[in-house]
Amino acid sequence: MPSPQAESRVLREKHPTEGAERGRLSPRREALLQARIKDLSLRLGGTPLERYIAQLHAELEAKGLSFKPQCYLSDEWGCPSGVPVIGLPFYLADPDLLSIEAELGGSAETEAEILMYLRHEAGHAFNYAYRLYDTDEWRRVFGDWGRPYQDDYKPRPFSRRYVFHISGWYAQKHPDEDFAETFAVWLTPGSDWAKRYQGWGALKKLHYVEDIAKRLGRTTPPVQLAQPDFTTEEMEGTVLDHYRQRELDEKVDVELRNAFDHALEDIFWGPGEAPVSAATLVQAERQRLLSTVGHYAGVSRGVVRALVDHLAERTAALNLTLHPDDSREAAMQLASLVTVLAMNYLHTDRFFED
């Protein structure tokens, strides 16, 4: 995967449409940003995605399942409600788009993550293909599939009632996600789920998946629909429009002003007291914080991003400094600060109490 260079630092910090920064883009990347997604003629064929989908199908076969969900390119990962097909993000079909995703989206999926998401979406597809969610047995194990779906859920980290697969304790989001995550763990080669989840409440869910797969694996699913909900052929907007909309969707407004200046002053040195700007460390740790805090705390990426960006701005505004030898310790303290504040937000909907 291409590693971000100088232009990526600019793109992460400023909007890519600003004139000075856009001048640094290669002609190919500039053209991609301005192109309508529907006009890019993106296909699964001939890309590494073919191999990943083939691996998914092989894993399903190895588990005794004849069901092989169809896949298509869309705006994001997903499985249309009640329809057993899998949508994959369009940027995975082109290496230059993948590089843009790494920069404008903050990160891009690794091979391992692509397979994780495919297994998760296959769980949704299997559920829908056999209408498991409509059975009393499924509802007894996972709950009411018709329960309202809430994006801002409050997970209980390390709860043993749920498996852990996608970061953020995603199985706790909704019964449908609980099943998909359980299915993904069961499907993953070498997961040794019976040993890994021994003594957990989640184990009965894994045994349900194992049992239902044996019962239905070689039967024809009652739902044969293969109609995707939103394909790249229908995406009228440009690549740049896609990232503008994502930025709006994920934006979290925080009015923290100088609320945590004292904490930053405890971590770093004052103006002129050390040779390096402390803001450079905050920026260097940004991606790591976005990944790890969301992974374990279950706080949305938008919340963590807003918090980290605020701390970076305040560190720069205060002209705080850093001795290079203190970088590791400062990074650990910064991670602790962000984690505690994120957990406050998770459980109280605010970073601090007035």
N, C-alpha and C positions, 0 to 999 in steps of 0.2 A: 504494500500500500504506500503511495507517495507520502513522504513526510512533509509537514508544513514548513515552508521557507519564509523569507521576509514578507512576501505578499500575504501569507496567511496571518501573520501577526497584525497587519493592517486590517485585514478583513474581519478578524475577530473583534477588533476594537472599534471599528467604524463601519458605517453602512457602505456596502460595495458600490453604491451608485455615486458616491462623492467623487468629483472629477479627478483630483490629484491621485487618489488611491486607484481608481480604475485605470489610470495610465500605466500602472504596473502589471496589469493582467496581460497574459499572452493573448494573441488574436483568437486562438481556439477557445480559450476559457471565456473571453469576452463574448464571443458568439454564442456559446452555450448559455450564458446567463441571460442573454436577450432573446433566446429562441423559445418559441412556444413548445411546451413539452410534447404535444400531439404531433408536432412536425419533426421530432427527432427520430421517429420510426424505430423506437426501442423495441427489442425482442429478447426473449429468454434464450432462444437458440444461439449457440455459438459463444455463450458467456460461461463463466464459472458457475453461474446459478444452475445450469443444466446438471452439473456434477453434484451439486448440493441436493437438488431435488431428487436425483437418482439415488443418492445415499439415503434420503428420507424414505423413499419407496422401498429400498432394500431393507431398511430397519423395520418397516411395517411388515414386510413379508417374513422377516426372521422371527417376528413375534406372532406369526400365524394370522395376519390380517391381509385379506385380499383387497381391501379398500385402499385405493391410491388417489388421493385428492388432486384435482387439477390445480395448476398455479397460473398466475397472471401478474403483470406489472400494474401497480397502482401508485397512489400518493404516499402510502404508508403500509406498515404491516397490518394485516387484518383478515378476518373471515366474516363475510356478510352474515348477519343474524339469520340463522335457519338455513343457510346455503352452504353446502360442504365444498367450498373452493377456498384457495389461499391467495391473498394478495401480497405481493412483495414490493418494497419501495423501488421506484423507477431508477434511482441513482445507482443501485447495485448492478445495473446492466451496462454501465459504461465507466471505465477507469477514471476519466476526467471528471465525470459527475460525482464519482465516489470521493475524489480528492476535494471537490467543492463542498460536499457534505461534511467531510472532516473539518473543514475550515468554518463554513457558515453554520453548520449544525452543531459544531463543538466536538464531534467525534464521528467516526464511521464504524459500522459493524465489522468485527473480525470474522474469520471463517468459523470459529467456534461459536460466536454469538449468532451468526446466520443460522447455523444448525439448531441452536437452542430455540430461536424464534420459530423456525420451521416445525420443530416438534410440538411447540406450544400451539401453533395454529392448526396443526394436524389434530390435536386434541379437540379443538372446537369443531373442526370438520367432521370428525368421527362422531362426536356428540350429536351434531345436526343430521348427519346421514342416517343415523339409526334412531333419531328422536328420543334419545335416552332421557333428556331433560323432562319429557312428558310422563315418565314412569314414576310410580310411587317409590320404587327401590332407589332410583337416583336421588329423588327429593329427600328421602330419609338420610342419605349419606352426605349430600352436598347442600341441600336447602332448596329454597324456592327460586327457580330460574327466572321467574317473572318479577323478582324484586327490583325496584328501581336501581338503575346503574348510576353510581356516583363517581365522578372523576377524583374528587377530593376525599378519598377514604383515609381513615386513621388506623393504620396497621398496628398490631401488637408485636414488636420485634421479638424474634426467637420463640413465638408461640409454637408449641408442638402439635397443635391441631392441624397445621398446614405444612405442606412440603415447601422447600425453598429452591427455586429454579431461576426465574428472572429476578433481577435485583429489585429491591423496594418491597419485598414480601408481597409480591403481586397476587399470590393465591388468595389473599385476604380481601381483595377488591370486590369480588362478587362470586356467587356460586358457580357461574359459568367459567370464570377465570380459575377458580379452585379446581374444577375438573380438568381444564386444559393444562394447568401446571402439574397436576398429579399424573395425567397421561404422559406429559413430557418426561417427567422423572422416570416413570415406568418404562418408557420407550428408549431412553438413553442407554446405549451400549456400555456395559461395565459399571452401571450406576450402583449395583449391589444394594438396591433399595430396601430389601428385607432386613439386611443388617444395618444399613445407615439409619433407618427409621424405626428400629426396634424400640419398643416402649413408648413410641409417639402415638398420639391420637390419630395422626395422619396415616398411620399404617393401614387402618381399616379401609381408607379410601383407595390406597394402592392395591389392596387385595380385591376391592370391587372392580377396579380396572382390569386386573389380571383375570378375574372370573368372567367379566362381561366379554372380554376379548376372546376367551376360549369358547364362549357360547355363540358369539356372533361373527367371529373372525372370517369364516368361510361362507357366510350367508350374504345374499344380495341386499344392500341397504334399501330401505323403503323410500328414501329421498334421493332422487337421481338428478336433482337440479345442478346445473353447472353455470349459472348466470352470475358473472361478477358484478359488483355494484358500481365501481368507478375505475375505468381502465385508462391507460396513458393516451389512448386514442380519443378520449373525451376531455382531456386536460387542456383547456384553452389557454390558460395562463402560462407565462414564461417561467423559466427556472428561477429567476430572481423573484418573481411574484410568489412562488412557492415558499421561499425562505422569508420573504416579508410577512406572509400570512402566518407562518410558524412562529416568527418572532412575536407577532401580536398575540397569538393564541397562548404562548408560554409566558408572556410578560406578567410579572408580579410587581406592583407598585409598592415600594417601601419608603416610608417617611421617617427615617431614623436620625437624620441630621447628625448630631455629634454624640449620639447615645453610647457608642462604644469606643470613643476616642481614648478613654482611660485604659481600656483593655489593650488597645493597640500600642499605647505608650508603655505599657508593662512588657510587651513582647519585644519591641524594637527600641533603638536608641533615638535620642532627640536630634533635631537639625544640626548638622555639622559635627556630630559626635562620633560618627563612623563613616567609612569611605564609600559605602554603597547605598543607593536609594532602596529603602525597604519595599517600595512599591514593585520593584522588579521581582522580588521573591513572591509577593502575593500573586502577580500575574503568572509567574512560572508554576505556581502550585494550583492555579485556577482549574485546569482540566482534571487534575488528580482529585481535588476537592469535590468537583461536580460528580465524579464517578463514585468515589468511596462513600461520601456522606449520604447520597441518595441510596446507595447499595444497602447500607446497614440500617440507616434511620428510617427509610421509607418515605422521606420527604420528596416532594416533586422537584424535578430538575429546575423548573422555573424559580422556585423559592430559593434553592441553593444558589443559583446563578445571580439572582437579585441581591442576595446577601453578600456573596463574595465580591461582586462588582462594587457594591457600596463600600466594603472594607478597603478595596483597592483604591477607590477614589479618596477616601478619608486618609489613608496612609500617604498618598501623594500630596494631598492638601496640607497635611501636617508636616510635610518634609521630613518624615521619619527616616532613619538610616539603619544600617546593618553592618556588623563585622562579618566578613565571609565565613570565618570559623564558627560563627553562631548560627549559620543557615539551617542546619539540621534541627537544632533545638527550637529555633523560631518557627520552622515549618510544622513541627509537632504541636507547639502551643497554638498556632493558627488553626490547625485542624481540630484541636480540642475546642477552641472557641466557636468555630463554625458548627461543629456537631452539637454542642450544648444549645446554641441559639436555634438551630434547626429543630431540635427536639422540643424546645419551648414552643416553637411555631406549630409543630405537629399536634401538640396536645392542648394548646391554648389559643391557637390562631393568632398569636402575636409573638414577637421576638423577646419582649420583656414586659413586665407589669409596671404600670405607672405608680 
